[in-house]
Amino acid sequence: MATATPEAVEARIVEALASFGPDIEQVTRDATFEELDIDSLDLVELAQIVEDDYGVELKGDDMKNLKTVGDAIELVVARAS
């Protein structure tokens, strides 16, 4: 399992989100999923990546409360520690 440092989690989430379509330069902590055109299926896939890499399970309620890339990073880091 990967080490869940804030930097590592941020890099992995940015990489995963960029693979769903947006340019990697657009994927910043302040970017909203709506701005990035990340839909609910993409978020389900992101949750699976996070669980596989860090052992952090994100449920539907967790995911619907996330608005920005930074929100996702902070949640994963908090749950992984």
C-alpha positions in Angstrom: 0.0 0.0 0.0 1.2 3.5 -0.8 2.2 6.0 1.9 -0.5 8.5 2.3 1.5 11.7 2.7 -0.4 14.8 1.5 2.1 15.2 -1.4 1.7 11.6 -2.5 -2.1 11.6 -2.2 -2.3 14.9 -4.1 0.0 13.6 -6.9 -2.1 10.4 -7.2 -5.4 12.1 -7.2 -4.3 14.7 -9.8 -2.9 11.9 -12.0 -6.2 9.9 -11.7 -8.4 12.9 -12.4 -6.3 14.0 -15.4 -6.7 10.4 -16.8 -10.5 11.1 -16.9 -10.1 14.0 -19.5 -9.0 17.4 -18.1 -5.5 18.6 -18.8 -3.2 18.0 -15.8 -2.6 21.7 -15.5 -6.3 22.3 -14.8 -6.3 19.8 -11.9 -5.5 22.1 -9.0 -6.6 21.9 -5.4 -9.1 24.7 -6.0 -10.6 23.2 -9.1 -14.1 21.9 -8.7 -15.1 18.6 -10.2 -17.8 20.4 -12.1 -15.2 22.7 -13.7 -13.1 19.7 -14.6 -16.2 17.9 -16.1 -15.7 15.0 -13.6 -19.0 13.1 -13.3 -20.3 10.7 -10.7 -18.9 7.7 -12.6 -15.4 9.3 -12.6 -15.7 9.8 -8.8 -16.7 6.2 -8.3 -13.6 5.2 -10.2 -11.5 7.7 -8.2 -12.9 6.2 -5.0 -11.8 2.7 -6.2 -8.2 4.0 -7.0 -8.0 5.6 -3.5 -9.2 2.3 -1.9 -6.7 0.2 -3.9 -3.8 2.6 -3.3 -4.3 3.7 0.3 -6.9 1.3 1.8 -9.3 4.3 2.4 -12.9 3.5 1.6 -15.0 6.4 0.3 -18.7 5.9 0.3 -21.3 7.6 -1.8 -22.1 10.1 0.9 -18.4 11.0 1.2 -18.1 11.5 -2.5 -21.2 13.7 -2.9 -19.9 16.1 -0.3 -16.7 16.7 -2.2 -16.7 19.8 -4.3 -13.0 20.4 -5.1 -9.9 18.4 -5.7 -8.5 19.8 -2.4 -11.5 18.4 -0.6 -10.8 14.9 -1.9 -7.1 15.1 -1.0 -7.8 16.3 2.5 -10.4 13.5 3.1 -8.1 10.8 1.9 -5.1 12.1 4.0 -7.4 12.4 7.1 -8.8 8.8 6.7 -5.4 7.2 5.9 -3.6 8.5 9.0 
